[in-house]
Amino acid sequence: MKISTYQLAILKTIISDFYKKAINDDLIGFHFNHIKDFDKHITKIEYFWIHVLTTTVSPTLIDHLLTQHKPMPIKMGQLNRWVLLFRETIDFHLENEDAERRDLKKNLEHSLSLLVEHFQKSFFR
């Protein structure tokens, strides 16, 4: 998928708004306390999602993501909460029916499903 400037701006807003909710969430917020430079972290997350949306999700990318999160004591309910908050944020920003928003939503949802599946297999066997 090629990301337009319009879609990139929406994606960055989704990521920013999601993390504003996530860091203040009672169930998952504490997982973000160790991040010293949150702006730098957000930039990495933006790059990650741009990469996921513009290329094939490779085993190397998945392994890197899992390695970064493995030391965290993530529980299934916390992963589910993360996914719920992310999907709510996607839905809020992509409820408009223009074609670029529909395409971005479809691709985000597909990529998110793949990533969650890998997380579940790695963390909760």
N, C-alpha and C positions, 0 to 999 in steps of 0.2 A: 504494500500500500504506500502510496505517496501522500505525504501530509502537506496540506496547503498552509499558507500563513494563517489563514482564518482558523483552521483546525488546531494548529499549534498554539495559538492564543487561547483557544478554549481548553485545550489539554493542560496548559500551564495554570489556568484558573481552576480547573478541576483538582489538580494536584495541590495547589496552594490551599484551596478551601477544604479539601479533605484533611490535610494535615492540621489545619487549625482546629477542626473538630476532633481529630484523633488524639492530639496531644492533651486535650482537655477532657477526654472521655474517661469515665470512672473505671471502666474495665480494662482498657488498653493503654491509657495515657502514660502510665509509668514506664512503659517500654521505651519511650522516647527521652527519658530523663538523662540518659548518658550522652546524648548528642550535644557536643559542645558548640558547633557552628551549624545552626539549623539552615541558614541560607545555602551553605555549601551542600548540605544533605539534600535539600530540595532540588538543587541543580543536578545532583547525581540521579535523583528519582526521575526528573524530567528527561534526562538523557536515557535512562533505562527504558522508560515508556516509549520514547521516540524510537529507540532501537527495536523494541518489541513490536511496535506497530509498522515499522518499515522493512523489517527483515523476518526471516523465519526464526522462530524461537528455538535457539540451538541448545544442545545439552550443556555446552560450555557456559552459556548465559544463565541457565537454570542452576548449574552447579555453583556458580559465583554467588547468585542470589541466596541459595540455601546455605552456603558456607558463611556468608555474612550474618545470617539470622540463626544459625545453629546454636551459638552460645546463649541465645535468649531462651528463657523458660516459657516458651509459647504453649498455651493450652488450646485445645480444639475450640472451646467457646470464645477465646480471644481471637483466634483466626476468623471464626464466623462473624464476630463483631466487626473486625477490620473489613471483611468483605461486605457486610451490610452497610457500613458507613461509606465505603467506596462506591457501592452501587447506588446508594441514595444520592451521593454527590454527582455521579454520572447522570442519573435520571433528572436531577434538578437542572443541570446545565445543558442537557441534550434533549429536552422535551420538545423543543421547537422542531418542526417537521421539514426543514430544508434538507436537501440531499447530503450535503457535507456533514451535517450533524448526525443524520441517520447512519452514514458510513462510519463515522468516528465511533458512534455508540456500538454499532455491530462489532467493529474490530476490537474495541476495548473490552466488551463483554466476552468475546471469544478468547482473547489473550488472557483475561482475568481467570476464566474457567480453567485454561491450561495450567496457569501458574498455581492456582489453588490445588488442583489435582496433584501436582508435583510436591507442593508443601505437605499435603495430607499424607502422601506416600512416604516422604522423608521424615516427618516429625511424629506421625501417629500410626505407625505400622501395626 
